[in-house]
Structure formats: C-alpha cells, structure tokens
Amino acid sequence: MNRIADIGSLALCTLLVAAAGCTTNPNTGYTTASHFRTGIETVCVPIWVRGKNVYRRGLEMRLTEALVKRIEHDTPYKVTTKPRADTQLTGTIDNIEQRVLSFNPNTGLAREMELTVVVSFTWTDLRDGQIIEKQKNFRVVGNYIEECPFSEDFFQGSEDVVNKLAKRIVEQMEAPW
C-alpha cells in the first residue's frame, strides 16, 4: 500500500514538472540567433585617449588594437573608417591603479602585483546619433608576478588586463536579453 502511494506521488510530481515546463514561452529559452544587434554592420574604433592623470604611454594604442581584433573576431561587425561606419566606439582610460599583493619576506621587494584599469566608453549609432551603450567606471583587474622565475614587468602584466578589457567591452556590445 505504501509503495502504491509512493508511485502515485512520483507520477503526480512528474506531471506537475512537465506541465510547468510546457507553460513557459518557448521563445524566451535557448536560441541559435546571434547575440549581437541586427541592423549594424560596421564599427569605427578611433584611438582611445588617456585621462589627464594617466601617465602610461602606449596603453591606449594597445587597447584600441585589442578592441579592433576582438570586434573582428567575436562579432559579426567589421571595423572601418568613420565615413563608412554605422556606429562608433570611443573611450577614455580614466585610471590605472597598482597595488602590491605580496612581498618577498627575504628581500622586502614586491612579489605579486595587482593592476586595475578603469575606462569609460560610448558606443554611438552614427546614422541617428543615438547612444547604444554607455559605461563609466568600467574596471578590469589582473595580476602579475615581478619575481623570478616569471619576472613580469608592467608591460607584460598590463597585456593580460588589456585583453580582458577588450573582451568585456565587446561583451557589452551584445544585444540586451
């Protein structure tokens, strides 16, 4: 008798779960459609600028290059010049922060460093002047190790952060859910 009640309860639970799954809208689930906005084919990416308190030269060039490569690789958009572009992605490197995460107890020198890059960017539709996406204080953090055997300097440490930053910015170019 107890076994029949268990089987009945299991059947009822299965029926309820199946019914709940059938009542959802199938258009809001998984899709094979592109994650990116339709109607946009080209993007202009001018060289980003450094904020007035950012003194690391060349970082804006490396970030612009990483963005162009990431847009070309991960999106259906093509990067082109402003007169031919549908949209424009502009940005500023607002701040670069470094802090020591750990010290070598024998020498007192920094062992591991944390690097934070803060940017602001605007993605604008050049056809009608509408802002598609705008972000301020968009930050990415990375680490690098200054000591042997790695002996990484700021350039090598910032390369990882620049690539992460480009990836995260391009993710912001996806269409809203």
C-alpha positions as CSV (number, residue, x, y, z in Angstrom):
1,M,0.0,0.0,0.0
2,N,2.8,2.4,0.9
3,R,4.6,1.6,-2.4
4,I,1.5,2.4,-4.4
5,A,1.2,5.8,-2.6
6,D,4.9,6.5,-3.5
7,I,4.4,5.6,-7.1
8,G,1.3,7.9,-7.2
9,S,3.2,10.8,-5.6
10,L,6.1,10.3,-8.1
11,A,3.6,10.3,-11.0
12,L,1.9,13.5,-9.7
13,C,5.3,15.3,-9.2
14,T,6.4,14.2,-12.8
15,L,3.1,15.5,-14.2
16,L,3.4,18.9,-12.4
17,V,7.0,19.4,-13.5
18,A,6.1,18.5,-17.1
19,A,3.1,20.8,-17.0
20,A,5.2,23.7,-15.6
21,G,7.7,23.2,-18.4
22,C,5.0,23.3,-21.0
23,T,3.6,26.6,-19.8
24,T,6.7,28.6,-20.4
25,N,7.2,30.7,-23.6
26,P,9.4,28.7,-26.0
27,N,10.7,32.0,-27.5
28,T,12.4,33.0,-24.2
29,G,14.7,30.0,-23.9
30,Y,17.8,29.0,-25.8
31,T,18.4,30.3,-29.3
32,T,20.8,29.9,-32.2
33,A,20.3,33.5,-33.2
34,S,23.2,36.0,-32.9
35,H,23.7,37.7,-29.6
36,F,24.6,40.9,-31.4
37,R,22.3,43.7,-32.6
38,T,20.9,43.4,-36.1
39,G,21.0,46.4,-38.5
40,I,24.6,47.2,-37.6
41,E,27.3,46.1,-39.9
42,T,30.3,48.3,-39.3
43,V,32.0,50.0,-36.4
44,C,34.6,52.7,-36.2
45,V,37.1,52.5,-33.4
46,P,39.2,55.6,-33.1
47,I,42.3,55.5,-30.9
48,W,41.2,55.8,-27.3
49,V,42.5,58.6,-25.1
50,R,44.2,58.7,-21.8
51,G,42.7,60.6,-18.9
52,K,44.5,63.6,-17.5
53,N,46.0,61.6,-14.6
54,V,47.1,58.5,-16.7
55,Y,50.8,58.6,-17.5
56,R,51.4,55.2,-19.0
57,R,52.1,55.9,-22.7
58,G,51.1,53.4,-25.3
59,L,48.3,51.7,-23.3
60,E,45.6,53.5,-25.3
61,M,47.1,52.2,-28.6
62,R,47.3,48.6,-27.3
63,L,43.7,48.8,-26.0
64,T,42.5,50.1,-29.3
65,E,44.3,47.4,-31.2
66,A,42.9,44.7,-28.9
67,L,39.4,46.1,-29.3
68,V,39.7,46.0,-33.1
69,K,40.9,42.4,-33.1
70,R,38.2,41.3,-30.6
71,I,35.4,43.0,-32.6
72,E,36.6,41.4,-35.8
73,H,37.0,38.0,-34.2
74,D,33.9,37.8,-31.9
75,T,31.2,39.8,-33.6
76,P,29.5,40.0,-37.0
77,Y,30.7,43.6,-37.2
78,K,33.5,44.9,-39.4
79,V,35.8,47.7,-38.3
80,T,36.1,50.5,-40.8
81,T,36.7,54.3,-41.0
82,K,34.2,56.8,-39.7
83,P,32.7,57.8,-43.0
84,R,31.8,54.2,-43.8
85,A,30.8,53.2,-40.3
86,D,27.3,52.6,-38.9
87,T,28.5,53.1,-35.3
88,Q,31.5,54.4,-33.4
89,L,33.1,53.1,-30.2
90,T,35.0,55.8,-28.3
91,G,36.6,55.6,-24.9
92,T,38.9,57.0,-22.3
93,I,41.3,55.3,-20.0
94,D,40.3,57.0,-16.8
95,N,42.6,55.5,-14.2
96,I,45.3,52.9,-13.7
97,E,45.9,51.5,-10.2
98,Q,48.6,49.3,-9.0
99,R,49.0,47.7,-5.6
100,V,51.3,45.1,-4.1
101,L,49.5,41.8,-3.2
102,S,52.5,40.1,-1.6
103,F,56.1,40.8,-0.6
104,N,59.1,38.6,-0.7
105,P,60.0,38.1,3.0
106,N,63.7,37.8,2.3
107,T,64.2,40.9,0.2
108,G,61.2,43.0,1.0
109,L,60.5,43.6,-2.7
110,A,57.1,43.2,-4.3
111,R,56.4,39.6,-5.3
112,E,52.9,39.9,-6.8
113,M,51.1,43.0,-8.1
114,E,47.5,43.8,-8.9
115,L,46.7,46.0,-11.8
116,T,43.3,47.7,-12.2
117,V,42.4,49.7,-15.3
118,V,39.3,51.9,-15.3
119,V,37.7,53.1,-18.5
120,S,34.6,54.9,-19.8
121,F,33.2,54.2,-23.2
122,T,30.4,55.2,-25.5
123,W,29.0,53.2,-28.5
124,T,27.1,55.6,-30.7
125,D,24.9,55.0,-33.8
126,L,26.3,57.4,-36.4
127,R,23.2,57.2,-38.5
128,D,20.9,58.8,-36.0
129,G,23.2,60.0,-33.2
130,Q,21.6,57.6,-30.6
131,I,23.8,56.2,-27.8
132,I,23.6,52.4,-28.0
133,E,25.8,51.7,-24.9
134,K,27.5,53.9,-22.4
135,Q,29.6,52.9,-19.4
136,K,31.5,54.8,-16.8
137,N,34.0,53.4,-14.3
138,F,34.2,50.1,-16.1
139,R,37.0,48.3,-14.4
140,V,39.1,45.2,-15.0
141,V,41.6,43.7,-12.6
142,G,44.6,41.5,-13.3
143,N,47.7,40.2,-11.5
144,Y,51.3,39.8,-12.5
145,I,54.4,38.4,-10.7
146,E,57.5,40.5,-10.6
147,E,59.8,38.0,-9.1
148,C,61.8,35.1,-10.7
149,P,61.0,32.8,-12.4
150,F,58.4,35.0,-14.1
151,S,60.0,38.4,-13.8
152,E,57.0,40.2,-15.4
153,D,57.0,43.9,-15.7
154,F,54.2,46.4,-16.1
155,F,54.0,45.8,-19.9
156,Q,53.5,42.1,-19.5
157,G,51.1,42.5,-16.7
158,S,49.0,45.1,-18.5
159,E,48.8,42.9,-21.6
160,D,46.5,40.5,-19.8
161,V,44.4,43.3,-18.5
162,V,44.1,45.0,-21.9
163,N,42.9,41.8,-23.5
164,K,40.4,41.2,-20.7
165,L,39.2,44.7,-21.0
166,A,38.7,44.4,-24.8
167,K,36.8,41.1,-24.3
168,R,34.5,42.7,-21.6
169,I,33.8,45.8,-23.7
170,V,32.9,43.7,-26.7
171,E,30.5,41.7,-24.5
172,Q,28.8,44.9,-23.7
173,M,28.1,45.3,-27.5
174,E,25.7,42.3,-27.3
175,A,22.0,42.9,-27.7
176,P,20.1,43.1,-24.4
177,W,18.3,39.9,-23.4
